[in-house]
Amino acid sequence: MNDSLPSLSLSSSSRLPLPGPSLRERAGAAGMVERGAEPHLPLGGRTVSGSTGARAVSVAWSSRDPTLDLGADGAPLAAIWLRVESGETEAIPAARTPLAPGEEIVLGSSKVAPMRVIDPAISGRHCRVVHRGDSIEVLDLGSRNGVRVGGVRVQQARLHPGGAFEIGHTLVRVDAARMNPVGDDAPPLKQLVGRSRVMCQLAASVRKVAPLRLPVLLRGESGTGKDLIAQAVHEESDRRRGPFVALNCATISRELAESELFGHKRGAFTGALRDRRGAFQAADGGTLFLDEIATMSPELQAKMLRVVEEGVVRPLGTDVASKVDVRLVVATCEPLEALVSERLFRADLYERLAVCRLLVPPLRERDDDIPLLARHLLEHSEIGACTLSPGALAALRAHRWSGNVRELRNVLVQAALLADGGSVLPEHISAVLVERAPPFKRRVTPADALKVFEEVGGNISAAARRAEMPRTTMRDLLRAAGAL
């Protein structure tokens, strides 16, 4: 085990019940502290080691009041967890200790400290933490280097789940007990990066539907990673040793769509020089993922229905049908129910596909995952791992991310290039976001909408995406143009 990493030993012998009133909260900078890699708790042991490297965050406010109250009012929580985090290394399983309402614990580097943190910048008895019902209260016990929240040194602070404080080079985050509904012992889904509540719920749903043979419908905005959820469904099923085939329906021309899905025989059409398996045959015994299912033509939907109902495919150029054993996972960023009501998507096919429905949350609804996700995206890019300053992480969390994870990845790569091997700073993030901001768009006329509609082959959803507008707006413009 790396000696440079801080070690924690946890003891409950010195926890005392203390009463304490709830305080009125005021807006603050909770969540502005860097979040990232976590310590590791060996099975059967009481010692925890983790990474150092948390740094103070520069924030836009300051206060002479040594007491800070950060977060939002909430109902009392059955338990609150304290866990140590760092911002500079790969995340590993968390080391955490629970506090029941009224309980307290002292953190420090002393061997007799109830929660020992081996960090040269931490005093023997550094601070006391008390569970105050819906939050925790942290009190500096006269330490050398103090307690910092959002980069501000405080004598006393109140934090809600999701908040964090720094002692020495160690970052301690506050979690609610409900943060892991799938259970502490459940292994994480490797395709899902994040520990937010919505991602834990999604992971639990994936585990629930994966063993079934029923089709799965994934719904979520563009760029949320629906393809990764489809892979997770496959990997968690008993088909994991079979093939996983992915096909984006929006990228297939109408002329070749049937061949792509069902295959063809030699001579079936001009250019068909040899037999070719379609996506269904290629996925036999495994999982077929069809993305952008809403863009499928009505003719192809009718043929899809037979495959879903009977489990047989008929390649182009032959009357011989062949049996296939395929688990179907489909995805869309369009409201399929609205398309069904407009008769643009077959109701019977929708009912067959929407048996198990999973909603993939947008990034703005899980901004707690951004620090961990940002490091993961950089490590798996051509740039490689690089340091993200706490200010940069705060800037990332403040952005709305209309393009979701895909946009985050692109911004990170561009910001890392601007940093030129150094730490990514807030100004790098801001420069990239300003450059990527779309210019003021002129008003789109019905004639403009009709032109785009014709360019994409008469598909409303595709036209709306190209024009970067809601589908309902595109539909209204086309009606005004007399196209509908």
C-alpha positions in Angstrom: 0.0 0.0 0.0 1.3 3.4 -0.9 2.8 5.1 2.2 2.1 8.5 0.7 -1.6 8.0 0.9 -3.5 9.0 4.1 -4.8 6.2 6.3 -8.0 6.1 8.3 -8.8 3.8 11.2 -12.4 4.0 12.3 -13.7 3.5 15.9 -17.1 4.0 17.3 -16.1 3.8 21.0 -15.8 7.6 21.4 -19.1 8.7 19.8 -21.4 10.5 22.2 -25.0 11.5 21.6 -25.4 15.3 21.5 -28.6 17.2 21.1 -28.6 20.1 18.7 -31.2 22.4 17.1 -31.5 22.7 13.3 -30.3 26.0 11.9 -31.9 28.0 9.1 -29.8 27.4 6.0 -28.5 30.1 3.7 -27.2 29.7 0.1 -23.5 28.8 0.0 -20.8 27.1 -1.9 -21.5 23.5 -1.0 -20.2 21.2 -3.7 -17.5 23.7 -4.8 -14.8 21.4 -3.4 -13.0 19.0 -5.7 -14.5 15.5 -5.7 -12.7 12.5 -7.1 -10.9 9.4 -5.9 -11.9 7.7 -2.8 -10.0 5.6 -0.2 -10.0 1.8 0.1 -11.3 -0.3 3.0 -9.8 -3.8 3.0 -12.3 -6.5 3.7 -12.3 -7.4 7.4 -10.0 -4.5 8.3 -10.4 -1.2 10.0 -7.6 0.7 8.2 -8.4 2.9 5.2 -5.9 4.3 2.8 -6.6 7.0 0.2 -5.2 9.7 -2.0 -4.1 13.1 -0.9 -4.4 16.2 -3.0 -7.5 18.1 -2.2 -7.0 21.8 -2.5 -8.9 24.9 -1.4 -11.3 26.4 -3.8 -11.4 30.1 -4.7 -15.0 31.3 -4.5 -16.7 34.6 -5.3 -17.8 35.3 -1.7 -16.0 35.7 1.6 -17.2 36.1 5.2 -15.9 37.4 8.5 -18.3 35.1 10.2 -16.4 32.0 11.4 -19.6 29.9 11.3 -21.0 28.9 7.9 -24.3 27.2 7.2 -24.4 25.6 3.7 -27.1 23.6 2.0 -30.9 23.4 2.0 -33.4 22.5 4.7 -34.6 18.9 4.8 -36.2 16.2 6.9 -34.1 14.4 9.5 -32.0 11.6 8.0 -31.7 8.2 9.6 -27.9 8.2 9.0 -25.3 10.5 7.5 -22.0 9.1 6.2 -18.6 10.7 6.3 -16.2 9.6 3.6 -12.7 10.7 2.6 -12.1 11.8 -1.0 -9.3 13.2 -3.0 -9.3 14.9 -6.4 -6.3 13.6 -8.2 -6.3 9.8 -8.6 -8.5 7.1 -9.9 -11.6 6.4 -7.9 -11.7 3.2 -5.7 -14.3 1.9 -3.3 -15.2 4.4 -0.6 -14.2 4.3 3.0 -17.0 5.8 5.1 -18.3 5.9 8.6 -22.0 6.5 9.6 -23.4 8.9 12.1 -26.8 8.5 13.6 -28.8 11.6 14.6 -27.1 13.2 17.6 -23.9 11.2 17.3 -20.5 12.9 17.1 -17.0 11.8 16.1 -13.6 13.5 16.3 -11.2 13.5 13.3 -7.5 13.8 13.8 -4.1 12.3 13.2 -3.6 11.0 16.8 -3.6 7.2 17.3 -6.4 7.7 19.9 -8.6 9.8 17.6 -12.0 8.0 17.0 -11.5 8.6 13.3 -7.8 8.6 12.6 -6.6 10.4 9.4 -2.9 10.0 8.7 -2.0 13.3 7.0 1.0 15.5 8.1 -1.2 18.6 7.8 -3.8 17.4 10.2 -3.6 17.9 14.0 -4.0 15.2 16.6 -7.5 16.3 17.4 -8.4 18.4 14.4 -12.2 18.7 14.3 -15.5 17.4 15.7 -18.4 16.4 13.5 -21.9 16.1 14.9 -25.1 14.8 13.1 -27.7 17.5 13.6 -30.7 15.7 12.1 -30.7 16.8 8.5 -27.1 17.9 8.3 -23.7 17.7 10.0 -22.0 20.3 12.1 -18.2 20.5 11.9 -16.2 22.4 14.6 -12.5 23.2 14.5 -10.8 22.1 17.7 -8.0 24.6 17.5 -6.1 22.8 14.8 -2.9 24.2 13.1 -4.3 24.4 9.6 -7.9 24.7 10.3 -11.1 23.5 8.6 -11.9 24.9 5.1 -15.3 24.9 3.3 -15.2 26.1 -0.3 -11.7 27.5 0.2 -12.7 29.6 3.3 -11.3 28.8 6.7 -14.1 28.5 9.3 -14.3 27.8 13.0 -17.7 26.1 12.6 -19.8 25.0 9.6 -23.0 23.1 8.9 -23.2 20.9 5.8 -25.9 18.9 4.1 -25.4 15.7 2.1 -23.4 16.6 -1.0 -21.3 19.2 0.9 -17.6 18.7 1.8 -14.9 20.2 4.0 -11.1 20.1 4.0 -8.7 19.3 6.8 -5.1 19.4 5.8 -4.7 17.7 2.4 -7.8 15.6 3.0 -11.3 16.2 1.6 -14.2 14.8 3.7 -17.6 14.6 2.0 -21.1 14.2 3.5 -23.4 11.6 2.1 -26.9 10.5 3.0 -27.6 6.9 3.8 -29.8 6.6 0.7 -27.0 7.3 -1.7 -26.6 3.6 -2.6 -30.0 2.0 -3.0 -28.5 -1.1 -4.7 -26.6 -2.0 -1.5 -23.0 -1.4 -0.4 -22.0 -4.9 -1.5 -23.3 -4.6 -5.0 -20.5 -4.3 -7.5 -20.7 -1.2 -9.7 -21.7 -1.3 -13.3 -18.5 -0.7 -15.2 -20.4 1.1 -18.0 -21.9 3.7 -15.5 -19.6 6.3 -14.1 -21.2 8.1 -11.2 -22.4 7.6 -7.7 -25.3 10.1 -7.6 -28.7 9.0 -6.5 -30.2 8.9 -10.0 -27.3 6.8 -11.3 -27.6 4.4 -8.4 -31.3 4.1 -9.2 -30.6 3.5 -12.9 -28.0 0.8 -12.0 -30.6 -0.9 -9.8 -33.1 -0.8 -12.7 -30.6 -2.2 -15.2 -29.9 -5.1 -12.8 -33.6 -5.7 -12.5 -34.4 -5.9 -16.2 -31.2 -7.4 -17.5 -32.0 -11.1 -16.7 -35.3 -10.9 -18.6 -35.8 -11.7 -22.3 -38.2 -8.7 -22.8 -37.3 -5.7 -25.0 -36.0 -2.6 -23.3 -36.7 1.0 -24.3 -34.1 3.6 -23.3 -35.3 7.2 -23.2 -33.0 10.2 -22.7 -31.6 13.3 -24.2 -28.9 13.1 -26.9 -25.4 12.6 -25.4 -26.5 11.0 -22.1 -24.9 7.6 -22.9 -27.8 5.4 -23.8 -25.5 3.2 -25.7 -23.5 2.5 -22.5 -26.8 1.6 -20.7 -27.6 -0.8 -23.5 -24.2 -2.5 -23.1 -24.8 -2.7 -19.4 -28.1 -4.5 -20.0 -26.2 -7.0 -22.2 -23.3 -7.5 -19.8 -25.7 -8.1 -16.8 -27.8 -10.6 -18.7 -27.1 -14.3 -19.4 -26.4 -13.3 -23.0 -23.2 -11.6 -22.0 -21.1 -14.3 -23.9 -23.1 -13.7 -27.0 -22.7 -10.8 -29.5 -23.6 -7.2 -28.8 -24.5 -5.5 -32.1 -25.3 -1.7 -32.2 -26.9 0.1 -35.1 -28.0 3.7 -35.4 -31.2 3.9 -37.4 -30.7 7.6 -38.2 -27.5 6.9 -40.1 -29.0 4.3 -42.5 -30.5 5.4 -45.8 -34.0 4.2 -46.5 -32.8 2.2 -49.5 -30.4 0.1 -47.4 -32.2 0.0 -44.1 -34.0 -3.3 -44.7 -30.7 -4.9 -45.9 -28.9 -3.6 -42.8 -31.4 -5.0 -40.5 -32.5 -8.3 -42.1 -29.7 -9.0 -44.6 -29.9 -9.9 -48.3 -29.1 -12.6 -50.8 -26.8 -12.3 -53.8 -28.6 -10.5 -56.6 -31.4 -9.1 -54.4 -30.7 -5.6 -55.8 -28.1 -3.9 -57.9 -24.8 -4.1 -56.2 -25.7 -7.1 -54.1 -22.7 -9.2 -55.2 -22.8 -11.7 -52.3 -25.0 -12.9 -49.4 -24.9 -10.6 -46.4 -26.1 -11.1 -42.9 -28.2 -8.3 -41.3 -28.0 -7.0 -37.8 -30.5 -9.5 -36.5 -28.6 -12.5 -37.7 -25.3 -11.0 -36.5 -26.9 -10.6 -33.0 -28.3 -14.1 -32.9 -27.8 -15.4 -29.3 -27.0 -12.0 -28.0 -28.3 -8.4 -27.9 -29.2 -6.0 -30.7 -29.2 -2.3 -29.8 -31.1 0.0 -32.2 -30.4 3.7 -31.5 -32.7 6.5 -32.8 -35.5 4.1 -33.3 -37.9 7.0 -33.9 -36.3 7.7 -37.2 -37.3 4.3 -38.6 -39.6 4.6 -41.7 -43.2 3.3 -41.4 -42.5 0.6 -43.9 -39.6 -0.7 -41.9 -41.6 -0.5 -38.7 -44.1 -3.0 -40.1 -41.3 -5.5 -40.9 -39.8 -4.9 -37.5 -43.1 -5.8 -35.9 -43.0 -9.3 -37.4 -39.5 -9.9 -36.1 -40.4 -8.8 -32.6 -43.6 -10.9 -32.6 -42.4 -14.1 -34.3 -38.6 -14.0 -33.9 -38.0 -14.6 -37.6 -36.3 -12.6 -40.3 -36.6 -12.8 -44.1 -33.5 -11.4 -45.9 -34.1 -9.4 -49.1 -34.1 -11.7 -52.2 -35.6 -14.8 -50.6 -39.0 -16.1 -49.2 -37.2 -18.3 -46.7 -37.5 -17.0 -43.1 -34.9 -17.9 -40.5 -35.3 -18.0 -36.8 -33.3 -15.6 -34.6 -32.8 -15.4 -30.8 -32.2 -11.8 -30.1 -32.7 -9.5 -27.1 -33.8 -6.1 -28.4 -32.8 -2.9 -26.8 -33.9 0.3 -28.5 -33.3 4.0 -27.7 -34.7 7.3 -28.6 -34.4 11.0 -27.6 -37.9 11.7 -29.1 -41.2 11.4 -27.3 -42.4 8.1 -28.9 -45.9 8.5 -27.3 -46.3 11.8 -29.2 -45.2 10.1 -32.4 -47.7 7.3 -31.9 -50.5 9.9 -31.3 -49.5 11.6 -34.6 -49.4 8.2 -36.4 -45.7 8.6 -37.2 -44.8 5.6 -35.1 -46.8 2.3 -35.1 -48.7 1.9 -31.8 -48.5 -1.9 -32.0 -44.7 -1.8 -32.4 -44.4 0.8 -29.6 -46.3 -1.5 -27.2 -44.0 -4.4 -28.1 -40.9 -2.4 -27.5 -41.9 -0.4 -24.4 -42.2 -3.3 -22.1 -39.2 -2.4 -19.9 -38.6 1.4 -20.0 -35.5 3.0 -18.5 -35.0 6.8 -18.3 -31.3 7.9 -18.7 -31.0 11.2 -16.7 -29.4 14.3 -18.3 -26.1 15.5 -16.9 -27.6 18.5 -15.3 -29.6 16.2 -13.0 -26.5 14.5 -11.7 -23.9 17.2 -11.4 -22.4 15.5 -8.3 -21.0 13.0 -10.8 -19.2 15.6 -12.9 -15.8 15.5 -11.1 -15.5 11.7 -11.3 -16.9 11.6 -14.8 -14.6 14.4 -16.0 -11.5 12.4 -14.9 -12.8 9.3 -16.4 -13.4 11.0 -19.8 -9.9 12.5 -19.8 -8.2 9.3 -18.9 -10.0 7.5 -21.7 -9.2 10.2 -24.3 -6.1 10.8 -26.4 -5.1 13.5 -23.9 -4.8 11.1 -21.0 -5.2 11.9 -17.3 -4.5 15.5 -16.3 -5.1 17.6 -13.2 -8.4 19.4 -12.9 -8.3 22.3 -10.4 -11.1 22.7 -7.9 -12.1 25.9 -9.7 -12.3 24.1 -13.0 -14.5 21.5 -11.5 -16.7 24.2 -10.0 -17.0 25.8 -13.5 -18.0 22.4 -15.0 -20.6 21.8 -12.4 -22.1 25.3 -13.0 -22.7 24.7 -16.7 -26.1 23.4 -17.9 -24.7 20.8 -20.4 -27.4 20.7 -23.1 -25.2 18.3 -25.0 -24.7 16.1 -21.8 -21.8 13.8 -21.5 -20.8 14.2 -25.2 -20.5 18.0 -24.7 -18.6 17.5 -21.4 -16.0 15.3 -23.1 -15.4 17.7 -25.9 -15.1 20.7 -23.5 -12.6 18.7 -21.4 -10.4 17.8 -24.3 -10.3 21.4 -25.6 -9.6 22.8 -22.1 -6.8 20.3 -21.6 -5.2 21.3 -24.8 -5.4 25.0 -23.7 -3.7 24.0 -20.4 -0.8 22.5 -22.5 0.2 19.9 -19.9 -0.5 22.0 -16.9 -3.5 21.9 -14.5 -6.8 22.7 -16.1 -8.0 26.0 -14.6 -11.4 27.8 -14.6 -10.2 30.2 -17.3 -9.5 27.3 -19.6 -13.1 26.0 -19.1 -14.6 29.4 -19.6 -12.6 30.1 -22.7 -13.8 26.8 -24.3 -17.5 27.4 -23.3 -17.4 31.0 -24.7 -16.0 29.8 -28.0 -18.5 27.0 -28.2 -21.5 29.2 -27.5 -23.8 29.3 -30.6 -24.1 32.7 -32.3 -27.5 34.4 -32.3 -29.7 32.5 -34.6 -31.9 34.4 -37.0 -35.6 33.6 -37.0 -36.5 30.4 -38.8 -39.3 30.8 -41.3 -41.7 28.1 -42.5 -39.8 28.1 -45.8 -36.6 27.5 -44.0 -38.2 24.6 -42.1 -39.6 23.1 -45.3 -36.1 23.2 -46.9 -34.5 21.4 -44.0 -37.4 18.9 -43.9 -36.9 18.0 -47.6 -33.1 17.8 -47.1 -33.5 15.1 -44.5 -36.0 13.0 -46.5 -39.2 14.2 -44.9 -38.4 13.2 -41.2 -39.7 15.8 -38.7 -37.4 14.6 -35.9 -34.3 14.7 -38.1 -35.2 18.1 -39.4 -35.7 19.5 -35.8 -32.3 18.1 -34.8 -30.6 19.7 -37.8 -32.3 23.1 -37.1 -31.5 22.8 -33.4 -35.1 23.3 -32.3 -37.8 21.4 -30.5 -39.7 18.9 -32.6 -43.0 20.6 -31.8 -41.7 23.9 -33.2 -40.5 22.2 -36.4 -43.9 20.6 -36.8 -45.8 23.9 -36.4 -43.5 25.5 -39.0 -44.1 22.7 -41.4 -47.8 23.0 -40.9 -47.6 26.7 -41.6 -45.7 25.9 -44.8 -48.4 23.5 -45.9 -46.2 20.4 -45.7 -48.4 18.6 -43.1 
